[in-house]
Amino acid sequence: MQAKVQKFRLLLVGTGIGVLLTAGASALAEKESLSPLPINELRAFTEVYARIKQDYVEPVEDKKLINEAINGMLTGLDPHSAYLDPDAFKDLKVSTSGEFGGLGLEVNLEDGLVRVISPIEDTPAFKAGIKAGDYIMKIDDAPVRGLSLNDAVAKMRGKPNSKVVLTVLRKGETKPLVFTLNRSIIKVQSVKSRMLEPGFGYVRLAQFQERSTEDVARALDNLYKENNANLKGLILDLRNDPGGVLSAAVGVSALFLPEKALVVYTEGRASDAKVRLTASPEFGAREGKLPGGVKDVPMVVLVNAGSASASEIVAGALQDHKRAVVVGVQTFGKGSVQTILPVGKDSAIKLTTARYYTPNGRSIQAKGITPDIEVEEATLNGLNSAAFRVREADLEHHLANPQGEAAKPDVKPAASAPDAQPEAKLEPTKQKGTDKVKGKDGKPSEEEELKPGEISLKKDYQLQQALNVLKVQQVVRANTTATVVK
C-alpha cells in the first residue's frame, strides 16, 4: 500500500441493513492530525486488561478481550456505530443483494434487549406476527441480556428450514409471547404496486435495495399501462420502511424530481463526508424508461414512525421540492450516515461519519420528517398507538440534532385529514379451522384474497385518507383549470 491506505467505504442509511458501496484511497497525511495519545487513560486500560487476564474466575482469550473493548468503545458513541466481526461483516455485504439467510428482522440493541425496528415483509418473522417495537428477551432458551447485538443476530441466523424460538415482550401484553420460526433464505420483494381505484395508483416500497429504483420505475410503468397511460394520482407508501441503500433513496427521489434537483446532502468532519447528491441518470432515473406524466402526477407519500433514514431522505426531498404531500405521523428520525472501515483482514468498524440534510437544509437527526397532513394510525383496544412508538430520539447515546435537540416541527402544523366515514365492520366466520372474513353478502371479501404483506384499503385508515387527499387535489386542479379557461 506504500504511503496510502485503501479505504473500503460503505455508506449506510438504514436502521439495520443497506449500503452504498464505493471505493477510494486517501493518504493518512490528508486526515486531520491526531491528538497526543492519552497516556493516563491508556495506562488504566492496560491495568484493567492485566487484572482480567490474571484474576478473572476463568481464563479469557486475548482476542475476546480486545474485540469486546473495541465493541464497547463504538457502541458507547451512538446506537449505530458498531464493531463488525468477520461473520457480521460478511453478512452486511451480502445483505444489500436483497437475498440473505435469517428471519427477516431489522433490529438494534436497547437496554440489554434486542428491539425489533421492523419485520421485513414476506419473511418468517413478518408472517409469524412479530411487530415493530417488540423486545426479544430469549433466543431458544438463551437470554438475550448480556449478549452483543452481533452475537444475538448470529444466534437468530442458521441453516434454512431450521427452527428457532423467540420469546418476545410486547407493550400491552401481560405475558411474554413465544414464536417458533423456520429460518429461510430471505428474498425480499422490496416493491409492490396495484391500482386502488380507477386512476389512482399505489406503490409500496418495503426496503431500499440496490435494484429498488429500477423496480419502482417498472411498477410505475405497469400502473400507467394498466390505466391507459393516465394516472390521476399516486401514493408512495414508505411506512415501516427502515431504510437501506443511499443510492436507491436518491434514485427513487429522482424518478419524480427534475434532473439535477438536489435530493440530499451530508456534512461531517472529514472532507469526503461532505457530499451533495442530485437527481441524475447515474442513479438509474433515466427519462427514456419512465412513463410520461410521472414527474408531475399528483402524489402523496405515506410515512409513520417506522419510516427511517432512506425513507426520510425521499420524503424530505419530495416535501421540500413541493413535489408531494407527506401524510401520516412523524418519522423515526435517523439522520446519520455510517461508514464501514475495514480493520485487519476480514473485520470492520461501522462508524457514524456524517449527518444528512434535506434540500432545504433540515437535519432530521433525532427529529424526523413532520407530515404536511397528520393522520394517526387506527387505535387498538382504546390505546393510542403513539404511546408505544420508539424513535431515534428515544435511543440511548443517540446523536444530537445540530439544529436543536428539542426537535420541534419545522414546518407548519399538520392539518387534519379529510373526514372519512368508518367502514362497515366485517364479521369473522369460521371455516375449516381458520378465520375467514366474509362480507354481508357471504362472498369472500377483499381481506380473504390478500396475501401476507398486502395492503387493504378497507382496513387501512391512513391509506384511505391519503386517497382522499389525492381526490381533493383533483378537485382543486379541475377548479383551477376551469378558472384559467374562463
Secondary structure, DSSP 4 states (H G I P E B T S, - for coil): -TTEEEEEEEEE-SSSS--EEEEEEEEGGGSPPPPPP-HHHHHHHHHHHHHHHHHSSS---HHHHHHHHHHHHHHTT-TT-EEE-HHHHHHHHHHTTTEEEE--EEEEEETTEEEEEEEPTTSHHHHHT--TT-EEEEETTEE-TT--HHHHHHHH--STT-EEEEEEE-TT-SS-EEEEEE-EEEE---EEEEEEETTEEEEEE-SB-TTHHHHHHHHHHHHHHHTTT--SEEEEE-TT---BBHHHHHHHHHHHS-TT-EEEEEE-SSGGG-EEEE--GGGT--GGGSPTTTTTS-EEEEE-TT--THHHHHHHHHHHTT-SEEEES------EEEEEEEETTTEEEEEEEEEEE-TT--B-TTT-PPPSEE-PPPPBTTB-GGGG---GGGSTTPPPPTT-TT----SPPPEEPPP-PPPPPPPEEEETTEEEEB-TTSSB-HHHHPPTT---TTT-HHHHHHHHHHHHHHHHHHHHHHHHH-
